[in-house]
Amino acid sequence: MTGPSRWYKYGSKPVTDDTQKTLFYPFEAEILAMPGADTRVLFIGAPENLRPPSGFCDALQAVQGFRPAYLGMEQRGYSVAPDAEGEAYDMALVLAGRHRGQNEAWLAEAVRRVAPGGLVVVAGSKKDGADSLRKRTARIVPLEDHLSKHHGIAFWFRNNDPGAVDRLQPGPRDRVDGRFETAPGMFSHDRIDPASELLARHLPDAIFGRVADFGAGWGYLSAEVLRRGEAIDALDLYEADHAALQAAGRNLAPLAGDVPLGLFWRDLLHEPVTRQYDLVVMNPPFHQGRAADPVIGQGMIRAASAALKPRGRLFMVANNPLPYERMLEAAFGSHGETARNERFKVLWARR
């Protein structure tokens, strides 16, 4: 494998080439002036397969919070960060996705970072609601123009209204289960995932030593580990979604007490874990695009086996049809099934 794979939880998906083509079409068609070499451009939601048109500016700062895509862009030589940084950009590009709240937050961030009078260009897929995003935005700021191309919508406006940031920013959300801060775009941002909930009900009675949560999301499983464990020396969270990991840190801080928390932004399929653990818990992603793909979970099982101490334990949850048992047999000394319902199964293994 030559580079990071794209792996996603239930229904998340990579940006298509068509959506990127829609974003750059106004420049290629000379509807908008191609930004020159010295133009500072911020690109929020920049895709791993980024391909700017010929002659596009060199001073492009990409924002990509999904670790495998971030690593892919970094390997290709792009300047990339997990969060928007800096200010007074000449232009901002926003590649919208399917989550309304995330798109609105990204537009507000773009306006916050662009200099007065700077250009904000937005594009998204029609099937993901880009035209609705355009109409909502047009009720807040005057658009210069818009167009339809490559199954998507592009629109643009100038940052001429200091109050637009607050009006574009989505309102505060209720916390999941009254406890957890989340945001659109994170896995299961509006509810506790039922697979994770099943695993939480069947965690081992004795949780002790050093514990890791692989694919921790915004911290639900880690919160359950903290609630049940009375002799935890440390709890480390590994997550590919930077925003979710930061939210997890905030969610767990009031619960951790004296337990040290480690937050690791990692692609567990390609970046080794250097610490050793007594227990690993995980609800691994199993989608690559829209298709179920056991390779992702298998890679995380290998990572968990390598990170566990002798006699260390793994507890994980998976969709019933996914064939993880053979991998557990190969990577561990013993394994079994703890619980099952109509959709999910809880598996355990010991080094």
N, C-alpha and C positions, 0 to 999 in steps of 0.2 A: 504494500500500500504506500503510495507516494506522498500522501498528505492527509490532513484531517478529513474524516468523513463527516457528512451532515447527519446528525441524529437528533430526533425530536420526540417529545411526548405527545400523546394522543392528539393528532390532527394538526399540530404545528407543521409548517412547511417552509421550504426555501423560497426565496424570491425567484420568479420566473424571468427568463431572458426577455419576454415580451414586456414586462413591467419596467425593466431597466431601459428597454428601447423606447418606451413611451416617455420616460423622464428625459432622455437625451434628444428626442426627436425635435423639439423646438429649437435647439441649438444647431442640429445638423441641417434643418430646413431653413436656417437663417431667420427664423421668426424672432429669436433672441440672439443677441450678440454672444459669440463664443468668448468665454472668460480668458483673458490674456495670461501670459506667463506669470505675472506678478499679482494676479487676482487671488485673494484669499477666499477659499470656498470650504464651507463646512458641509459634510454629507452625513445626515442622520439616517440610520437604517441602511447604510451602505452594504451591498451584498458581497459575499465571498468571491463571486464570479464577476466582480466589477470590471467593466470594460468601457471607459470613457471614450468619446469620439476622438479621432485624430485632431490634434491641436488644442485639446482641452487643457486648462491650466495645470501646472505642476504642483502648485501650492494647495493641494486638496487634503483636508483633514477628515478622515473617515471616522464614523462612530459606529461601533459594532460590539454589542455586549454579549453575544453568543460565542463562547470560547473557541469551538472548532472553526467557525468562520473568521474570527479575529486572528487566529494563528495562520489560517490560509492566506489572509490578506497581508499579514506581517511577512510571511515567507515570500510573497510576491513584491515586497518592497514598499508597500503603502504605509503612510503615516496613519496609524489607527489607534483609537483609545476606546475603552468600554463606555465612557460617558463623555458628553460634550464638554469641551474645555475651551477657554479663551473667549474673546469678545471682539466686537467691531469687525466681524467678517464682512467682506464685500457681498457675499452671496451665500445662501443656504439651500441645499437640496434635501428633500425629504421623500423617502421611498416608503409610502404607506403600506400597511398590511391589513389584516382582517379585523383587528381589534380597535373599535371606535375610540375607547378611552386612551389607548396607547398612541393612536394617530393624533388625537387632540393634544396630548402632552408633548409629542414631538413637534407639532406646529408651534406651540407656545415656546418650546425650547429654542427652535430656530429663530423666532422673532427676538427672543431675549439675547441671542448671540450675534445677531446681524446689526451692523451699523445703521443709524438712521438713513433712510432712503435706499438701503440695500435690498436686493431682490431675493424673494423666497419662492422656490419652484417646487411643486409637489406633484407626485404622480402615484397612481395605484391602479389595481386591476378593477374592471367594472364588476366582476363577480364578487369582489371583496368590499364593494360599496364605495368606490372612489367617487362616483358622481354624487352620492349623498354627502360625502365629506366636502366636496366642492361647494355644494349648496349651503351647507351649514357654515362653512368658512366665509362665503360671500355675504352672509347676514351679519358678520362681525367686522370684516375688513373689505374694502372695495378691491375686486380682482381686476387686474389689467386685461387678462384674457384667459381662455382655456381652449383645449382641443381634445379630440378623440383619435387615438391611433394605437395599433397593435393590441386591441382588446382592452385598452386602458384609457384613463382620463389624466391629462396633465393640466394644471392651472398654476397661475403665478400672481404675485402681488408685491407691492413695495412696503417696506417697514416705515411707514409715515405716521403711525398712530402709537404714541407711547403707552396708551391704555390697552392696546390689543393683547398684550401678553396675558393679562388677568382675564380678559373675556374669552380667550382661546383655551385657557387652562381648564381641564375638566374639574368639576366640583369634587369635594371630598367624598370618599366611599365609606360605607359601613365596613367594619372589620369582619373577616370571616370568623364565624362562631363567637363573635364579640371579642376575640383575642388577637387575631393575626392581621397584620398589615400586609396587603397584597396590592397588585396593580394589574390592569389588563395587559395581556401579552405574556404573563407568567403562566406556567402550567397550573391548571385548576385554580384560577385566580378568584373565582366567585364561590367556591365551596371546598369542603374537605374532600379530597379524592377518595372514592369508596374503596379502592384497592389499598391505599395507605391506611385507611381506617381499619380494614380487616387485619392488616399486618400489626397495627398498633394493639389490637385486642389480643393478639397472639404472640406478643413479645415474650421472651423468657422471663421467668419469675426473678431470677438473679441476674442483675445487670451491674457489672463491676469493671474496674480497671479503665483502660483506654478504649473509647468507643468512637466509631466513625459512622457517619451517615453519608452514603454515596448517592449522589443525585438528590440533594437535600431540599431543593426548591426553596420555598419561603419558610420552611422550618417545622412543619407539623410533626413529622416523625421524631425529630430531635426533641421537640417539646414533650412528646410522650416518653421518650427515653429519660429525659430529666425528671419527669414526674414519677417514673417507676423505679429509677435507679437510686440506690442509697449509698453506693460505694464507688462512684464514678470518679476516676482520677482526672480525666480530661475528655472533652467531646469535640471532635473535629467534623466540620461540614465541608463536603466537596460538591460543587455545583458548577455547571457550565453557563448558566444564565446569571450574568453579573448583577442585574437589578434584583433578581430573586434572592441571591446570596446576601446582598446588602440588607434586604428586608428581613431575611432570616436572622441576621445579626441583631437587628433592632428588636425583633420579636422575642428572641431568646434571652437577651440581656437581663430583663427583669426576673427570669426564671432560673438562671444558672447559679445564683448564689456564689459559692466558692469554687465551682467547677470551671476551670479554664476552657474557654471556647476558642477554637481555631476555625477560621474561614478561608477556604482554599478555592479559588476560581480555577477550575481544572477541566480539561478534556480527559476523562479517565480512560478513554480508549487509546490515547497516544502520549499522555504525560504520566510518568511513573509516580506512584505514591511512595514517599521516602520514610514514612513513619510505620510503626507496627502496632497492631490493635488486638485487644481481647475479643471485641465484638464489632461486626459490621452489619448495619441494617441498610436495606435499599429497596426502592421501588423503581427498577430500571426503565428507561424509555424503551419502547418497542416499535416505534414507527420510524420509517425512513420515507419522508414524503407522506403518502397516504397508505402505503402498504406495510403490513406487519412484517417485521424483520427480526428474527431471533439473534442475529449476529451481534446486535448492540448489547443485549443482555448477556450474551455469552462473553463478550469482551469485558463487561463489568464484573462477571463472575471470576474471570481470570485475574482481574485487578484486585478483587477482594481476597482471593486465595493468596496472592503475593503479599498482601498487606497484613495478613493475619499472623499472629504468633502461633507456635505449635500449640495445638489444642484450642486455638481460637475458633470462634463460631460466626457463621453467617446466617442471618434471617432475612428473607426476601419474599416479595410477593410478585406474582406474574399472572398473565392471562392463562386460563386453563389449557388452551391448545399449544402453547409455546413449549418446545421440547428442551427444557433446561436440565432435566434430570441427568442426561448423559454427560453434559458438561460438569455437573456437580460430582458425578461419580469419578470423572477423570481428574478433577482438580482437588478433591478432598478425600479424607480417609473414610468418612461416613456421611450419610445424608438421608433425608426423609421428608415427609410432608406432614405438616402440623394441622392445617385446616383447609377447607375448600367450600366455596359456595357456587352458585350457578355461573359465575363469571371468572372468579379468581381463585388462586391457590397460594398458600403460605408454605414456603420451603425452608428447610434448615440444612446446614452442613457444618462439619467440624474438621479442622485440619488434622 
